[in-house]
Amino acid sequence: GDSVTQTEGLVTLTEGLPVMLNCTYQTIYSNPFLFWYVQHLNESPRLLLKSFTDNKRTEHQGFHATLHKSSSSFHLQKSSAQLSDSALYYCALARNNYAQGLTFGLGTRVSVFP
Amino acid sequence: AQTIHQWPVAEIKAVGSPLSLGCTIKGKSSPNLYWYWQATGGTLQQLFYSITVGQVESVVQLNLSASRPKDDQFILSTEKLLLSHSGFYLCAWSLEGGRYEQYFGPGTRLTVL
């Protein structure tokens, strides 16, 4: 079945340093749809990025990701972390059975310190 | 513009008591609807999904049930709460077809004592 694997656990970093969160996926579908969601404390998840085009960079709010079908990856990056980037990040894959929605990874918690 | 509303915002309930949580979508007809549960600090666990009125599919039940009585309404319920039901309940919608991003409601925080 479909699955998503993310950088595990907690990522801590200093403000101003780059961020990279890994996401790899498994699916039998040849045209996967991938998403990144961000969830701040006591809030609900919010869509950050999405892509279904191979090797095309997608950007939003300083974050970017590129879907690479050859390596089944959709890593999230930011060149300079801000304190407000501290949150829980989820990578998600649209299921092969469309109606079932998305398969989410376990989430990566990011803590940015001054 | 589409809006998604969940009620109540928060709930404190006793073990063994019944529960009903609601979700309403406005501004979009025939959306796909989803219920998720999130333990405190934990990952998202999809519980149910529905593609049309009266039709609900279970992903993980956790002694909960769901219903879709109207096109824009999704209800999550149980007759007897367990301590393990505590957490954050999220309703989400996506465009018909399901192969698109999901948009989450504000959530309901449930504490079972």
Interface residues (C-beta under 8 A of the other chain):
Chain A: F33 F35 E43 S44 P45 R46 L47 K50 Y90 A94 R95 N97 Y98 A99 Q100 G101 L102 F104 G105 L106 G107
Chain B: N32 Y34 T43 L44 Q46 Y49 I51 E57 V59 L90 A92 S94 G97 G98 R99 Y100 E101 Q102 Y103 F104 G105 P106 G107
